[in-house]
Amino acid sequence: MYLIIQRKIFLIFFISFLFAIDNNSEDARKGPYNKLVIINAMIIPGHGGPPYGPADIIIKNDRIDQIISYNGKTGRDPKNKFPKANRVIDATGMYIMPGLIDLHAHIRGPELPLNYVYNLKLAHGVTTMVNGSGRGWENALKQQKLSDQNKINAPRMFPIRDWGPSRSRDPGHLPQANEIKKWHDTNPQNIMKLATSMIKEGAHVIRIGSLAWNEELFGAVAKAIYKAGGITTVHLPPSDLSIVNAVKAAELGVTMLEHHYGYPESALGGRVHPFPPDYNYMNEADRFRHAGSIWQIASDDILFGEVVDRLVASGVSMLPTMSTYEANRDLNRAMSSPWHKNFTHAKLIDWYFPNPKYHGTYHWNWTSKDEQIWSEMFQKWQKLIYEFHKRGGHLSYAVDDPYIWNTSGIGNVRELQLMQEAGLHPLEVIRSATRNSAITLRKPELGLIQTGFIADLAIVDGNPLKNLHYLYAFGGIDFSEDIIKNRGGVRWTIKSGIVFDNKKLISEVIEEVKKSKENWINPIDELFLPVQN
């Protein structure tokens, strides 16, 4: 009954949203302009301070040139004409916040159209993303360049480069022994030479999780990359957590800790994770089941005491990516979310569905006990995040979509909701996803609405501090006028002064999804039928 009601409500506000879409084929990307003026907006600056306005934002080319604010009671004097401009956007009743900076995302394989991922990201206010280069490093650099040159509709990109041979490399092109030796060399001079070369070739974010088996090499590479001007990121592999756990990685100098790995292991003292004898790391059902259960073993006193204190003192940035793992605590909810029908590409559903062939599709024998363990794990994980944040830790933002029923763009908003669920004030949530993430990325000209900064903005039809649902492309349910309807959505996303019309982007998404499901059998529909004896 709950799902029926949920789907009916979603249908009501989806249909009203769909009628509002301008299906004009005109390009959704315009600008940058010599002068772009946004008038009558409420501004959420991004540094944690409260909103103010109404205000006008004057943008020249890719930079915020001036902000003119007015008395919050009387507003703009109608006689006060705004400066002449190449384009004026009336944001009356809307809120403007810095564009979201997603520090860990994916584009998946070539079966998934790139424009589908990019459009969903932009339409949910994402202006910058650190993306896995799953289609090859050279291709990732080409996409980055096209975005920088304003030749495609896409967020700004900082593709992830592996230290050494990529873990996703085709098995038919495995590295030679001398190549492996080069990347495993612990000579500081050679490491610095390699780090400098990678940065000069266009890398900015270097993944070093494959080095967690060697504490000396891990630390030397982390420091060399940072000295060369880049940053490092790590998804600590459970197979190597007995060597480098989260606290060790942080104190060895890694910039960003992704996901949930390594925190409870840091609270085990001299012990190791007590894996059962039949555990197989390459069996993802084993891997993810025990990644949840280890939180039940770790000492709470150490985890929320010494572990948090050392993480804060290290200066590391924490990237939780809760939305990608939320399916583990309620699989049916994740599989039946109403937006899958119109926003989730058929190829993604095929990849999400339980199947040992694909990464992150490990739910083929997921039980209610597993969901209980992960539900309890989430409570501890969110407490860890909150304590880290409360004590001054540098909490940033990442989503890791589209994996594990977490659809691109939609997962970006859900991540914000889960940060609020962890105990953060909405202003702190937005700061983590904007200014904090810009600092983590070492791009200080981003993540803030201030004169002189890059014009990366999300113009929201509603107040996201009141309801984060307003950031979804399909908005949030509103009952203020005695009728249930949807309101909200990021109406325009601006990246480096380039204006994206999100209604047009979402229209393209809906058409792409509809096309993908022609002559396609949804495996979810086949699963949720009465059991045949």
Disulfide bonds with the S-S distance in Angstrom:
none
